[in-house]
Amino acid sequence: MSAITLLDGGMGQELIKRSTQPPHPMWSAKVLLDEPEIVQAVHADYIAAGARVITLNTYSTTPERLARDGQSDQFRPLQARAIKLAQAAVAASGRDVRSAGCLPPLYASYRPELAPDFDTNLALYRQIVAVEKDHVDLFQCETLSSIAEATAACTAGVESGLPVWVSLSISDDTPETLRSGEPLPDALAALDGLGASAILLNCSTPEAITAALPALVAAGLPFGAYANGFTGVTALKPGGTVDVLHARTDLGPVAYAEFALGWVDMGATIIGGCCETTPAHIAELAGALRRAGHTIV
């Protein structure tokens, strides 16, 4: 049996469910300002469910997104608040839990054609790394949909001296490619030698991830996956709100755990959940792993 690192689940959608406010284009940033207590509560619930790595709630607090919203001066305060809330949740749990810094798409999810070039990406990712690196245990580069995004985020993360996991988002219809249309093997080749500690697939359908994982097996690094539960993502536009996306009705905790256990059977050692997965999904996954004889580390 395997030693499995269990991640948390979706943060943004879970915050929307608990918030008293309507969705906003800068969702994770706005909730940090207005309702920080629910951010800490979501972290705590994922830890209680069995997660052993939680990711900072800084997905939309990138320099470029904040500048677009006229809030560039909020970059450091929002980062600091997210760090404090994650630390508080871990401390209150009394459990051995790691925190991951977040290196997300800088401009918009699923729209790699709008991202800056490699050099601009790298400079912006370095800004995020500089404020997070002394407060996290590793960096999670996540939902990256192009080679330029992935290699820049990985390079900046590795410069911190911390472990770096790179999570790629693949096309739901053609899982052999990133959302940019670039072949997944080309992305893995571009990342080879940059110093990533693990490669993952995330924020794609579980079916697409299952189809694409053999490419990660062949890459030779530790690998993993955490899927979303959306019916599709094409309706989300830059600056739009996630209420235009809809959750699947066939991907409850038990069904999701079946997919994830299949990834473990393929050799994945890092698993969790992305958008529209909940603490209940992580709790079911933790139980399923243990019933199958795996150890959560």
C-alpha positions in Angstrom: 0.0 0.0 0.0 1.0 3.6 -0.5 1.8 6.7 1.6 -0.6 9.4 0.3 -0.4 13.2 0.8 -4.0 14.4 1.1 -4.7 17.9 0.0 -7.7 20.1 0.8 -10.6 20.7 -1.6 -12.1 23.6 -3.4 -11.8 27.0 -1.6 -13.5 29.6 -3.7 -16.8 27.7 -4.2 -16.9 26.7 -0.5 -16.5 30.3 0.5 -19.3 31.4 -1.8 -21.6 28.9 -0.1 -20.8 30.3 3.3 -20.7 34.0 2.5 -23.4 36.5 3.0 -22.3 38.4 -0.1 -22.8 37.8 -3.8 -19.9 36.5 -5.9 -17.4 39.0 -7.0 -14.6 39.0 -9.7 -12.0 39.3 -7.0 -13.7 36.7 -4.8 -10.9 35.3 -2.6 -9.5 38.8 -2.2 -12.9 40.3 -1.2 -13.7 37.6 1.3 -10.3 38.1 2.9 -11.2 41.7 3.5 -14.8 41.3 4.5 -15.3 37.9 6.0 -11.9 36.5 7.1 -13.5 34.3 9.7 -15.0 32.0 7.1 -11.6 31.6 5.3 -10.2 30.3 8.6 -13.2 28.1 9.1 -12.9 26.5 5.7 -9.2 25.8 6.3 -10.2 24.3 9.7 -12.9 22.1 8.2 -10.6 20.7 5.5 -8.0 19.9 8.2 -10.7 18.2 10.3 -11.7 16.2 7.3 -8.2 14.8 6.9 -6.3 17.2 4.7 -2.6 17.3 5.5 -1.7 20.2 3.1 -3.8 23.4 2.9 -3.2 26.1 0.3 -3.3 29.8 1.0 -6.4 31.6 -0.1 -4.5 33.9 -2.4 -5.7 32.6 -5.8 -7.0 36.0 -7.0 -4.6 38.2 -5.1 -2.0 38.4 -7.8 -0.4 41.7 -8.7 -2.0 41.7 -12.2 -5.6 40.9 -11.0 -5.4 43.5 -8.2 -4.1 46.1 -10.6 -7.0 45.4 -13.0 -9.4 46.0 -10.1 -7.6 49.2 -9.0 -6.4 47.6 -5.7 -2.6 47.2 -6.3 -2.0 48.6 -2.8 -3.8 45.6 -1.3 -1.3 43.0 -2.5 0.8 42.8 0.6 -2.0 43.3 3.1 -4.1 40.6 1.5 -1.2 38.2 1.3 -0.4 38.7 4.9 -4.0 38.2 6.0 -4.2 34.9 4.0 -1.0 33.7 5.6 -2.2 34.6 9.1 -5.6 32.8 8.6 -3.9 29.6 7.3 -1.4 29.6 10.2 -4.2 30.1 12.7 -6.2 27.2 11.3 -3.2 24.9 11.5 -2.3 26.0 15.0 -5.8 25.5 16.3 -6.0 22.0 14.8 -3.1 20.7 16.8 -2.3 18.4 13.8 0.7 18.0 11.6 -0.4 20.0 8.6 1.6 21.8 5.9 0.8 25.1 4.2 1.3 25.6 0.5 2.0 28.9 -1.1 -0.2 29.6 -4.1 1.1 30.4 -7.6 -2.0 30.7 -9.8 -2.8 32.0 -13.2 -1.8 35.7 -13.0 -4.6 37.1 -15.1 -7.5 34.6 -15.5 -8.3 30.9 -15.0 -8.5 28.8 -18.2 -7.5 31.7 -20.5 -3.7 31.2 -21.2 -3.9 33.3 -24.3 -4.4 36.3 -22.1 -1.4 35.6 -19.9 1.8 37.7 -20.1 5.0 36.3 -21.7 7.5 34.2 -19.8 9.6 37.0 -18.6 6.7 39.1 -17.3 5.2 36.0 -15.7 8.4 35.3 -14.0 8.8 38.8 -12.5 5.2 38.7 -11.2 5.5 35.2 -9.7 8.7 36.3 -8.0 6.7 39.0 -6.2 4.3 36.4 -4.8 7.1 34.1 -3.8 8.9 36.9 -2.0 6.0 37.5 0.3 5.0 33.9 0.9 8.2 31.9 1.1 9.0 32.5 4.7 5.5 31.4 5.8 4.8 28.2 3.9 6.3 24.8 3.6 6.1 24.4 -0.2 4.7 26.1 -3.3 1.7 24.8 -5.3 1.7 26.2 -8.8 -1.9 25.5 -9.8 -4.4 25.6 -12.6 -1.7 26.6 -15.0 -2.9 26.2 -18.6 0.2 27.0 -20.7 3.9 26.1 -20.8 4.8 29.8 -20.3 2.7 30.0 -17.1 4.0 26.7 -15.8 7.7 27.2 -16.4 7.7 30.7 -15.0 5.8 29.7 -11.9 8.0 26.7 -11.3 11.2 28.8 -11.8 10.1 31.4 -9.3 9.0 28.8 -6.8 12.2 26.8 -7.0 14.3 30.0 -6.4 12.7 30.0 -2.9 14.5 26.8 -1.9 11.2 25.2 -1.0 9.6 22.1 -2.6 7.5 23.1 -5.7 4.5 21.2 -7.1 3.4 22.2 -10.5 -0.3 21.5 -11.3 -1.4 21.7 -14.9 -5.0 22.2 -16.1 -5.8 20.2 -19.2 -8.5 20.4 -21.8 -11.6 18.5 -20.8 -12.3 17.5 -24.4 -8.7 16.7 -25.4 -6.9 15.7 -22.3 -3.6 15.1 -24.1 -3.3 18.9 -24.3 -3.2 21.8 -21.9 -6.0 24.3 -22.2 -3.6 26.3 -24.4 -3.7 23.5 -26.9 0.0 22.7 -26.3 0.6 19.0 -26.0 0.9 17.7 -22.4 4.2 15.8 -23.2 5.7 19.1 -24.4 4.8 20.8 -21.1 6.3 17.9 -19.1 9.5 18.2 -21.2 9.7 21.9 -20.7 9.4 21.4 -16.9 12.0 18.6 -16.9 15.1 19.8 -15.1 13.5 23.0 -13.6 13.5 21.5 -10.1 9.8 20.6 -9.5 9.3 18.1 -6.8 6.0 16.8 -8.2 3.8 17.3 -11.2 0.0 17.2 -10.8 -3.1 17.8 -12.9 -5.9 19.9 -11.5 -9.1 21.9 -12.2 -10.1 19.6 -15.0 -12.8 16.9 -15.0 -11.9 13.7 -13.3 -12.5 11.8 -16.5 -9.9 14.0 -18.4 -7.4 13.6 -15.6 -7.8 9.8 -15.6 -7.1 9.8 -19.3 -4.1 12.1 -19.0 -2.3 10.6 -16.0 -0.3 8.0 -18.0 1.8 10.9 -19.4 2.7 11.8 -15.8 3.6 8.2 -15.0 6.1 8.3 -17.8 7.6 11.6 -16.6 9.2 9.8 -13.6 8.5 12.4 -10.9 6.1 12.0 -8.0 2.6 12.9 -9.3 -0.9 13.5 -8.3 -4.3 15.1 -9.2 -7.2 17.1 -7.9 -10.2 17.5 -10.2 -13.0 20.0 -10.3 -16.7 19.2 -10.2 -17.9 21.7 -12.8 -20.1 20.8 -15.8 -17.8 23.0 -17.9 -15.7 26.1 -17.6 -16.1 27.9 -20.9 -18.8 30.3 -19.6 -16.3 32.0 -17.2 -14.8 35.1 -18.7 -12.0 37.3 -17.4 -13.4 39.6 -14.8 -16.5 37.5 -14.5 -17.9 35.7 -11.5 -18.1 32.0 -10.9 -21.8 31.9 -10.5 -22.0 31.4 -14.2 -20.5 27.9 -13.7 -22.5 24.9 -12.4 -21.7 21.9 -10.3 -22.2 18.4 -11.6 -24.9 16.3 -9.9 -23.1 13.0 -10.4 -19.9 13.8 -8.5 -20.7 13.5 -4.8 -18.1 12.4 -2.2 -18.3 8.7 -2.9 -18.2 9.1 -6.7 -15.2 11.5 -6.5 -13.4 9.1 -4.1 -13.7 6.3 -6.7 -12.0 8.5 -9.3 -9.2 9.5 -6.8 -8.6 5.9 -5.7 -8.2 5.0 -9.4 -5.4 7.7 -9.6 -3.7 6.1 -6.6 -3.9 2.8 -8.3 -2.0 4.4 -11.2 0.7 5.6 -8.9 -0.5 9.0 -7.7 0.8 9.9 -4.2 -0.7 13.4 -3.9 -4.5 13.8 -4.2 -7.2 16.2 -3.2 -10.1 18.2 -4.6 -10.5 21.4 -6.6 -13.6 23.6 -7.4 -16.9 22.2 -6.2 -15.3 19.6 -3.9 -16.0 20.1 -0.3 -14.8 19.0 3.2 -17.3 16.1 2.8 -15.4 15.0 -0.3 -12.1 15.1 1.5 -13.5 13.3 4.5 -14.8 10.5 2.3 -11.6 10.3 0.4 -9.6 10.1 3.7 -11.8 7.2 4.8 -11.6 5.4 1.5 -7.8 5.7 1.4 -7.6 4.2 4.9 -10.1 1.4 4.1 -7.9 0.5 1.1 -4.9 0.2 3.3 -3.1 3.4 2.4 -1.4 5.7 4.9 -2.1 9.5 4.9 1.1 11.5 5.4 
